[in-house]
Amino acid sequence: MPPRSVRRYLLFALAWSLAVALWASLPSLLIASHAPAGAYYAGGVQNTEDACFYISQLADGAEGAWLLANRMSGESAGAGEFRPFFTLAGLLGKLVGLSPTATYRALNVIGAFLAALALSLLSGWMLGWSRAAMAASVLILLSAGPVALLPAGWRDVLAGTYGILPAEEIISESNTYRALAATGGHFAFSLLFQVIVFWTWARAIGGSRRTLIGLVASVFALGTTHPYDLPPLALAALLALLLPAAEARAWRLSCLVVLFACVPVIGYRAWLLVDPAAGSQYPEVFLNSPNPYTYLLALMPYCLLVPWAARGVPASQRLGARILSCWMAAVVACLYLPISIQRRMVEGLHWMAGLCGMAGAAHLWSRRAEWRRDARPWCIAALCAVLVVLGLVPNLRFPFAIAGWAASRPEEYFLSRPERSALAYCGRNLPPGSVIASSRALGPYVAARTPHRAFVAHYHLTHQLRDKLEALETILHPATLPLERKHLLLRENVTHLIFGPREAAMTPWRPGGDPALSEVYATPDGAVRVYAVVREE
């Protein structure tokens, strides 16, 4: 039987994880209790594409779409990609009697609980099953900040505006779901990776538990203020760079890095002061953040933190410090590159993470004779193996999706059968090289569902073109756009447009309009239409 301190900590971890899961799910339940029958909750719209993607995967899994061809819409037998986790979860939900949306929401709550529990147990294992570990496990989540932990649904509940739209079921998206459950991807992975990096270096420098708690709390406070993975990875590598340095050198380096990272923030804000209308058009120095001040706020405390935490490290650890220093430089350099190059570099960083994990595992294996009586190094080796898998297989979603460890962020919408039929038509009939623009984020779905791979590029009016057109509603009402933007689709070389049910009913773009459109296909019910853009000679 485990000691009393361990039992007490396990009870705390279970209670704390359950509280986090309930906090994330209560907005959905409250809004559902006030919503009319058959209503759709549109809260947290910024994450809806993720939710709809996972719901579509659960629906495909329940229907066996990955195995059987949909003869009605003409989709190929390989239209649904086989994902074991979603297939099993979808089938289990169907057996229990849950719809795909209800299954998704249940997985959100379960995923939030498991992710919080995993982080709490990891803190207890790192710091000992003590009150200090309890405090650290709470700080790990609370230090993400009120914005990251406050579900979008709570803001709607407090404001009394539920954003109800006609649809089939209620979906509640939130930042907490994104952080802890199966909706986002990078958050929990980044947290665990930072734990590995911090703990390794803190143990290497022989820091006390107090030092370790401070480091862990600070890195989570700084690294989890952004929903994407670049700043957390950059900050983790930054600490690895600064720990080996002397105190004075660490102070200078931290100030230099803060200044280096804040240049694009200052430049972006200055550019907005000169041209306020350019707020929807990101500069070449692309900041993948809705609030560029995030970088400034996240990096500034290092000026005060690093001199307190810096210690010397053994010479045997300096090679690893230099490797991670190069990694940090590459990540920070991403802030100065166009988004297309950033994505390529992120892929490379995933590979580098995997290689670092392999190197750590090899180092542990070489010293296995010294650790026959100590289980801790083998646990570190297991963490290195996880790092290898997550780093070298960025698109692996099973079984990590339930804990929010999906290594890629798909941007697809849940499609109705008429929309699938329209996409199947496009795949069969549009010539190679066609460029399709849709008012829904269909790009990856189009690529997967069109047998002939007709498209060489996809412009999503809610994603890539969003930087040039301020919002979807301005696209649906071209009269509100500046005159020079009306021909944006023509300038972007778009050849075809797809309108879903809502857009087809609202758009003033009709054949002979501006731009001129020619309808080439409509579903039998007329809800989804495919238009060809007519270009003037």
C-alpha positions in Angstrom: 0.0 0.0 0.0 1.5 3.4 -0.9 2.5 5.7 1.9 0.0 8.2 3.4 1.6 11.2 1.6 1.2 9.5 -1.8 -2.4 8.6 -1.1 -3.2 12.1 0.0 -1.6 13.5 -3.1 -3.5 11.1 -5.3 -6.8 12.2 -3.8 -5.8 15.9 -4.3 -4.8 15.2 -7.9 -8.2 13.5 -8.6 -10.2 16.3 -7.0 -8.2 19.0 -8.8 -8.5 17.3 -12.2 -12.2 16.8 -11.7 -12.6 20.5 -10.8 -10.7 21.5 -14.0 -12.9 19.3 -16.2 -16.1 20.6 -14.6 -14.9 24.2 -15.0 -14.4 23.5 -18.7 -17.8 21.9 -19.2 -20.2 23.9 -17.1 -20.7 26.7 -19.7 -22.0 24.1 -22.1 -24.4 22.7 -19.6 -25.7 26.2 -18.5 -26.1 27.4 -22.1 -27.8 24.1 -23.1 -30.3 24.5 -20.3 -31.3 28.0 -21.6 -31.2 27.1 -25.3 -34.3 26.2 -27.3 -34.6 22.6 -28.6 -32.3 22.0 -31.6 -30.2 25.1 -31.1 -26.5 25.5 -31.9 -24.2 27.4 -29.5 -21.8 29.5 -31.5 -19.5 30.6 -28.6 -15.8 30.5 -29.2 -16.1 30.8 -32.9 -12.3 31.0 -33.3 -12.0 27.3 -32.5 -15.1 26.0 -34.2 -13.2 24.6 -37.2 -11.3 22.3 -34.9 -14.4 21.2 -33.2 -16.2 20.5 -36.5 -13.2 18.5 -37.8 -13.2 16.2 -34.8 -17.0 15.8 -35.0 -16.7 14.9 -38.6 -14.0 12.3 -37.8 -16.2 10.8 -35.1 -19.2 10.7 -37.5 -17.1 9.1 -40.2 -15.9 6.5 -37.6 -19.4 5.7 -36.5 -20.6 5.3 -40.1 -17.6 3.4 -41.2 -17.0 6.0 -43.9 -13.3 5.1 -43.9 -14.2 1.6 -45.1 -17.2 1.9 -47.4 -17.6 4.2 -50.4 -20.4 6.7 -50.4 -22.1 5.9 -53.7 -24.6 8.7 -53.3 -22.1 11.4 -53.4 -19.5 9.6 -55.6 -16.8 9.7 -53.0 -13.9 7.3 -53.3 -13.5 4.3 -50.9 -10.5 6.1 -49.4 -12.4 9.3 -48.8 -12.4 8.9 -45.0 -8.9 8.6 -43.7 -8.5 5.7 -41.1 -7.8 7.1 -37.7 -8.1 4.3 -35.0 -8.9 6.6 -32.1 -11.8 8.4 -33.9 -13.1 5.2 -35.4 -13.3 3.5 -32.0 -14.6 6.5 -30.2 -17.3 7.1 -32.9 -18.4 3.4 -32.8 -18.4 3.4 -29.0 -20.5 6.6 -28.9 -22.9 5.0 -31.4 -23.3 1.9 -29.3 -24.0 4.0 -26.2 -26.5 6.0 -28.1 -24.6 9.3 -28.3 -24.5 11.5 -31.4 -21.1 12.5 -32.8 -21.4 15.9 -31.2 -22.3 14.5 -27.8 -19.4 12.0 -28.1 -17.1 14.9 -28.9 -18.2 16.8 -25.8 -17.8 13.8 -23.6 -14.3 13.3 -24.9 -13.6 17.0 -24.1 -14.5 16.5 -20.5 -12.6 13.2 -20.2 -9.6 14.7 -22.0 -9.5 17.7 -19.8 -9.6 15.5 -16.7 -6.9 13.1 -18.0 -4.6 16.0 -19.1 -4.9 17.8 -15.7 -4.4 14.5 -13.9 -1.3 13.6 -15.9 0.3 17.0 -15.2 -0.5 16.7 -11.5 1.0 13.3 -11.3 4.0 14.4 -13.2 4.5 17.3 -10.7 4.2 14.9 -7.8 6.7 12.5 -9.3 9.2 15.4 -10.0 8.9 17.3 -6.7 7.9 14.5 -4.3 4.4 13.7 -3.1 4.3 16.8 -1.0 2.4 20.0 -0.5 5.0 21.8 -2.6 4.1 19.5 -5.5 0.4 20.2 -5.0 1.1 24.0 -5.2 3.2 23.5 -8.3 0.5 21.5 -10.0 -2.0 24.2 -9.4 0.3 26.9 -10.5 1.1 25.0 -13.7 -2.5 25.4 -14.8 -3.4 28.7 -13.1 -0.3 30.4 -14.4 -1.7 30.1 -18.0 -3.6 33.2 -17.1 -7.3 34.0 -16.9 -7.6 34.4 -20.6 -6.3 31.0 -21.3 -8.3 29.2 -18.6 -11.6 31.2 -18.9 -13.9 29.3 -21.2 -15.4 31.4 -23.9 -18.8 30.1 -22.7 -18.4 31.7 -19.3 -18.1 35.2 -20.9 -21.4 34.5 -22.8 -23.1 33.2 -19.6 -22.1 36.3 -17.6 -23.0 38.6 -20.5 -26.3 36.9 -21.0 -25.7 36.6 -24.8 -25.6 33.0 -25.9 -25.1 33.4 -29.6 -27.8 30.9 -30.5 -28.0 30.0 -34.2 -30.3 27.5 -35.9 -28.6 24.1 -36.2 -28.8 20.6 -34.9 -26.9 20.5 -31.7 -25.1 22.6 -29.2 -21.3 22.9 -29.4 -19.4 24.8 -26.7 -15.8 25.7 -27.6 -13.5 27.3 -25.1 -9.9 28.1 -24.5 -9.8 25.6 -21.7 -11.0 22.9 -24.1 -8.3 23.9 -26.5 -5.7 23.8 -23.7 -6.6 20.6 -22.0 -8.8 18.4 -24.2 -9.0 17.1 -27.7 -9.7 20.3 -29.6 -6.4 21.9 -30.1 -3.2 20.1 -30.0 0.0 21.8 -28.9 -0.9 23.0 -25.4 -0.5 19.9 -23.4 2.4 18.7 -25.6 4.2 22.0 -25.0 3.6 21.8 -21.3 5.0 18.3 -21.0 7.9 19.1 -23.2 8.7 22.2 -21.0 8.5 20.0 -17.9 11.1 17.6 -19.4 13.4 20.4 -20.4 13.2 22.4 -17.2 13.5 19.4 -14.9 16.5 18.0 -16.8 18.4 21.2 -16.5 17.3 22.1 -13.0 18.5 18.7 -11.8 21.7 19.0 -13.8 22.6 22.3 -11.9 21.7 20.7 -8.6 19.0 23.2 -7.8 16.9 22.9 -4.7 13.2 22.1 -4.7 12.4 25.7 -4.1 14.4 26.7 -7.2 12.8 24.0 -9.2 9.2 25.0 -8.2 10.0 28.6 -9.1 11.4 27.6 -12.5 8.5 25.4 -13.3 5.9 27.9 -12.2 7.6 30.7 -14.1 8.0 28.8 -17.3 4.3 27.9 -17.3 3.4 31.4 -16.5 5.4 32.6 -19.5 5.1 29.8 -21.9 1.4 29.1 -21.8 0.2 32.7 -22.5 -0.1 31.9 -26.2 -2.2 29.1 -27.8 0.4 28.1 -30.3 3.6 26.2 -29.7 6.2 28.5 -31.0 6.5 30.8 -27.9 6.4 27.9 -25.3 9.2 26.0 -27.2 11.2 29.2 -27.6 10.9 30.0 -23.9 11.9 26.5 -22.9 14.9 26.5 -25.1 15.7 30.1 -23.9 16.0 28.8 -20.3 18.2 26.0 -21.4 20.4 28.6 -23.0 20.6 30.9 -20.0 21.0 28.4 -17.2 24.6 27.5 -17.9 25.6 31.2 -18.1 27.0 33.2 -15.2 24.7 35.6 -13.5 25.9 38.8 -15.2 26.0 37.1 -18.6 22.5 35.7 -18.1 21.2 39.2 -17.4 22.7 40.7 -20.6 21.6 37.8 -22.7 18.0 37.9 -21.3 17.8 41.6 -22.1 19.1 41.1 -25.6 16.7 38.3 -26.3 13.8 40.3 -25.0 14.8 43.2 -27.2 15.2 40.9 -30.2 11.8 39.3 -29.7 10.0 42.6 -29.2 11.3 44.3 -32.4 8.5 42.7 -34.5 5.9 43.6 -31.9 7.0 47.3 -31.8 7.2 47.4 -35.6 3.8 45.9 -36.1 2.1 48.3 -33.7 4.0 51.2 -35.3 2.8 50.1 -38.7 -0.8 50.0 -37.4 -0.4 53.6 -36.2 0.6 54.7 -39.7 -2.0 52.7 -41.5 -4.9 51.6 -39.2 -6.8 50.1 -42.1 -4.0 47.5 -42.5 -5.0 45.7 -39.3 -6.2 42.7 -41.3 -3.1 42.5 -43.4 -0.2 41.1 -41.5 3.3 42.3 -42.4 6.0 40.0 -43.8 7.3 39.9 -40.2 4.4 37.7 -39.4 3.2 37.4 -35.8 1.0 34.3 -35.4 -0.9 35.9 -32.5 -4.2 37.8 -32.1 -2.3 40.0 -29.7 1.4 40.6 -30.5 1.9 42.0 -27.0 1.9 38.4 -25.8 5.5 38.1 -26.8 6.5 41.2 -24.9 4.6 40.2 -21.7 5.9 36.6 -21.9 9.6 37.4 -22.3 10.0 40.5 -20.1 10.0 38.7 -16.8 13.1 36.8 -17.8 15.1 39.9 -17.1 14.3 39.4 -13.4 14.0 35.6 -13.4 17.2 34.5 -15.0 19.8 36.1 -12.7 18.1 34.5 -9.7 17.9 31.0 -11.4 21.2 30.9 -13.2 23.8 28.4 -12.0 26.8 26.7 -13.5 26.5 23.3 -15.1 29.0 20.5 -15.5 31.1 20.5 -18.6 29.4 17.3 -19.8 26.2 19.2 -20.1 27.5 22.1 -22.2 27.0 20.4 -25.5 23.3 19.9 -24.8 23.1 23.6 -23.8 24.6 24.7 -27.1 22.3 22.4 -29.1 19.2 23.9 -27.4 20.7 27.4 -27.8 20.7 26.9 -31.6 17.2 25.6 -31.3 16.1 28.7 -29.4 17.7 30.9 -32.0 15.9 29.1 -34.8 12.5 29.5 -33.0 13.0 33.2 -32.3 14.1 33.6 -35.9 10.7 32.3 -36.9 9.2 35.6 -35.7 11.0 37.4 -38.5 9.9 35.1 -41.4 6.8 34.9 -43.5 4.3 32.3 -42.3 5.0 29.9 -45.2 8.6 29.6 -44.1 7.6 29.5 -40.4 5.6 26.3 -41.1 8.5 24.6 -42.7 10.8 25.6 -39.8 8.2 24.3 -37.3 8.3 20.9 -39.1 12.1 21.0 -38.7 11.8 21.8 -35.0 9.5 18.8 -34.6 12.3 16.7 -36.1 14.9 18.3 -33.8 12.7 17.6 -30.8 12.6 14.0 -31.8 16.3 13.9 -32.3 16.9 15.4 -28.9 14.7 12.8 -27.4 16.7 10.1 -29.1 19.9 11.6 -27.9 18.6 11.7 -24.3 17.4 8.1 -24.5 20.8 7.0 -25.9 22.6 8.8 -23.1 20.4 7.1 -20.5 21.0 3.7 -22.1 24.7 4.2 -22.0 24.6 4.6 -18.2 22.1 1.9 -17.5 24.5 0.0 -15.3 24.5 2.8 -12.8 20.7 2.9 -12.4 19.7 -0.7 -11.8 18.3 0.1 -8.4 16.8 3.5 -9.3 13.6 3.6 -11.4 13.7 7.3 -12.0 16.1 7.2 -15.0 13.9 4.7 -16.7 10.9 7.0 -16.3 13.0 9.7 -17.9 13.8 7.3 -20.7 10.1 6.7 -21.2 9.5 10.5 -21.4 12.3 10.7 -24.0 10.6 8.0 -26.0 7.3 10.0 -25.9 9.3 13.0 -27.1 10.7 11.0 -30.0 7.2 9.9 -31.1 5.6 13.3 -30.8 8.6 15.0 -32.5 9.1 12.6 -35.4 5.4 11.9 -36.1 3.8 15.3 -36.2 0.5 14.0 -37.5 0.1 11.2 -35.1 -3.3 11.5 -33.4 -3.8 8.1 -31.7 -3.9 7.8 -28.8 -2.7 11.3 -27.9 -5.8 13.1 -29.2 -7.8 12.4 -26.1 -5.3 14.4 -24.0 -4.9 17.2 -26.4 -1.5 16.0 -27.9 -2.5 16.1 -31.5 0.6 17.3 -33.3 -1.1 19.1 -36.1 -3.9 21.6 -36.2 -6.3 20.7 -39.0 -8.6 23.5 -40.2 -11.7 21.8 -41.6 -15.4 22.1 -41.1 -18.0 19.5 -40.5 -19.6 19.0 -43.9 -23.1 18.0 -44.7 -23.9 15.4 -47.3 -24.8 18.1 -50.0 -21.5 19.7 -49.4 -19.7 16.4 -49.8 -21.6 15.9 -53.0 -20.5 19.3 -54.3 -16.8 18.6 -53.4 -17.1 15.2 -55.1 -18.4 16.9 -58.2 -15.4 19.4 -58.1 -13.0 16.5 -57.8 -14.4 14.7 -60.8 -15.1 17.6 -63.2 -12.8 20.6 -62.5 -9.6 20.6 -64.5 -6.2 20.2 -62.8 -4.9 23.5 -61.6 -8.2 24.9 -60.5 -8.1 27.2 -57.5 -11.2 27.0 -55.3 -12.3 29.6 -52.8 -14.9 28.6 -50.2 -16.6 30.5 -47.5 -15.8 27.5 -45.2 -12.4 26.1 -44.4 -12.6 23.1 -46.8 -9.0 22.9 -48.1 -7.7 19.8 -46.4 -11.1 18.2 -46.7 -11.2 18.9 -50.4 -7.8 17.4 -50.9 -8.8 14.3 -49.1 -12.2 13.9 -50.7 -11.5 14.6 -54.4 -10.3 11.5 -56.1 -8.3 13.2 -58.9 -6.7 15.8 -56.7 -7.8 18.5 -59.0 -6.7 21.5 -57.0 -3.2 22.8 -56.7 -4.1 25.6 -54.2 -7.0 26.4 -51.8 -7.9 29.9 -50.6 -10.2 29.8 -47.6 -12.1 33.0 -47.2 -12.0 32.4 -43.4 -8.3 31.7 -43.2 -5.7 32.8 -45.8 -7.8 35.5 -47.3 -8.9 36.7 -43.9 -5.8 38.7 -43.6 -6.9 40.7 -46.7 -10.7 40.7 -46.2 -11.5 41.7 -42.6 -14.3 39.2 -42.0 -16.6 36.7 -43.7 -19.6 39.1 -43.5 -17.7 41.6 -45.6 -17.2 39.0 -48.2 -20.8 38.1 -48.2 -21.7 41.8 -48.7 -19.2 43.2 -51.3 -20.8 46.6 -51.3 -19.2 47.2 -47.9 -15.7 46.5 -49.3 -13.4 49.2 -50.6 -13.6 49.4 -54.4 -10.1 48.0 -54.9 -11.0 44.9 -52.9 -13.9 43.8 -55.0 -11.7 42.1 -57.5 -9.5 40.4 -54.9 -10.6 37.0 -56.0 -9.7 37.8 -59.6 -6.3 39.0 -58.5 -5.7 36.0 -56.4 -6.3 33.8 -59.5 -9.3 32.0 -58.0 -11.2 30.0 -60.6 -14.2 28.6 -58.7 -16.3 29.5 -55.6 -18.3 27.2 -53.4 -21.2 28.5 -51.3 -22.8 26.5 -48.6 -26.5 26.8 -47.5 -26.1 30.0 -45.5 -23.9 31.8 -47.9 -25.8 30.7 -51.0 -28.9 32.3 -49.5 -27.2 35.5 -48.5 -24.6 36.3 -51.2 -25.5 39.0 -53.7 -23.0 37.5 -56.1 -25.1 36.1 -58.9 -24.4 35.3 -62.5 -23.6 38.6 -64.2 -22.7 40.3 -60.9 -19.4 41.7 -59.7 -17.3 39.6 -60.0 -19.2 37.7 -62.7 -20.0 34.2 -61.8 -21.3 31.3 -63.8 -23.1 28.5 -61.9 -21.7 25.1 -62.9 -23.2 22.8 -60.3 -25.8 22.8 -57.6 -26.9 20.0 -55.2 -30.4 18.7 -55.8 -31.8 20.8 -53.0 -29.9 23.9 -54.3 -28.3 24.6 -50.9 -24.7 24.2 -52.1 -23.6 25.8 -55.4 -20.4 25.8 -57.3 -19.6 28.9 -59.4 -16.9 29.5 -62.0 -15.4 33.0 -61.9 -15.8 34.6 -65.3 -12.8 36.6 -66.2 -13.0 39.6 -68.5 -10.7 39.4 -71.5 
